């Protein structure tokens, strides 16, 4: 008799236990699903943050490259007499007609001396007036091509000003090439190669860009210049292929 009651009780309770088991299983499944959704969302947000961080790192590396040069340049400027550092701007000569309004140098009008050209170019660079800086550097190189002041530092800043102006890619390539040819042991040598590559990239000359990048990949992987170039490389390599 007891056995019959026990079997009856078990038979009646099994559906109840089964329903509770299914309900618990569904709850657990829902929790797992919620965790997966949350994990996917977090993964997406993590990827977006990582992309933003990489972009910021790239910008920081660019700034570091430029700032390291400016720091060295400022040290050199401290050795130059004050009157050469910041020459007083000359007023326009009314009797001389300006032929090209885009010519910021006006060499025929002012007959700039080498120290004046260099000081004005550097001052404009410090003030981020890159078009003016590039023109004064270029005028120096054209008017005084054999001057002793044209060293690796001069060529690097001239090329950088030309690049940053956005209007004189040919000057940037020429100045950086001159630096690499004349000063292969310069501390600005890798920087000149990097800005040459970035100029090629701006001009859409991807084959030349990747040639420089490949050289960096093989020789200069542990440098800040490689970190900058590799960011560009990773973004366009698939399209290029």
Secondary structure, DSSP 8 states (H G I E B T S, - for coil): -HHHHHHHHHHHHHHHHHHHHHHHHHHHHHHHHHHHHHHHHHHHHHHHHHHHHHHHHHHHHHHHHHHHHHHHHHHHHTTS-HHHHT-------TTS--S-TT-SS-HHHH---HHHHHHHHHHHHHTT-HHHHHHHHHHHHHH-TT-TT-SHHHHHHHHHHHHHHSS-HHHHHHHHHHHHHH-TT-TTHHHHHHHHHHHHHHHT-HHHHHHHHHHHHHH-TTSHHHHHHHHHHHHHHHHH-
